[in-house]
Amino acid sequence: MDSKDLAQYLEATDSISKPWLLVQLRLKKLQERRATTSPEEYAQELTDIHQDLMNLGEWWQGIENEVF
């Protein structure tokens, strides 16, 4: 699945409000640009995505059935 397919899936399933899926989309887009991105820029973007993922924390606790 490429980033376009993933984006269409997110739209079709009304998953835009699910931040962990948006992180997945960002990772997919970064992966697709890897060949044209410098190693330093790639590492920085990957670090940024990782930090955003870690900032999500455990927001889902108690509402697992609603969000997963």
N, C-alpha and C positions, 0 to 999 in steps of 0.2 A: 504494500500500500504506500503510495507516495503522499506528499503533503497535500496535494490537491484532493485526492480521494479522502484523506483523513479530515480535511476541512469540510468537505461535502457531508461526510458522515456526522460530524459534530453539528452541522446545521440541520440535517435531516432528523437527528434524534434530540434536538433542542438541548445539546450538551455544552453550549457556549459558556454557560454559567458554572461548569465544572472545571475548576482551576488545574487539577492534575491532568486533565485531557489537553488543556491549552499548553501545559508544559511539554506534553508529548508532541504536540504540533510544532512547538518551537524547536525541540530536539530533531524532529524529522526534517524541518527546513534547514537547520544547521548542517545536518548530515548531507543533505543534497548540495549544499554550497561548499563542502569541505575541499573539493578539488580546486576551487578558486579563492580560497581563504588562506591567508598566511597562518602558519602554526601558532603564532602569538595571538592573532585575532581569534582564531578558533578556540584556543585555550581560554581566552578572556570571556568569550560568549558562553562557552560551556560552564565556566565558573559562575557567570551571572545567572544562567538557567538553574544551576544547582542551588545557588543561594535562594532564588525565588521559590524553588521547591521546598527547601528547608524552612523558609518563612511561612509556609502553609501550616506547619505544625500539625497538631492533632485536632483540627477544627471539626472533623467528621465524627468524633466520639459522641455517642448518644443518638446520632441521626443516620447511622449506617444504612438502615433499610430505605431511607429516603434518597440518599445520594449515590449508592452503589448498585 
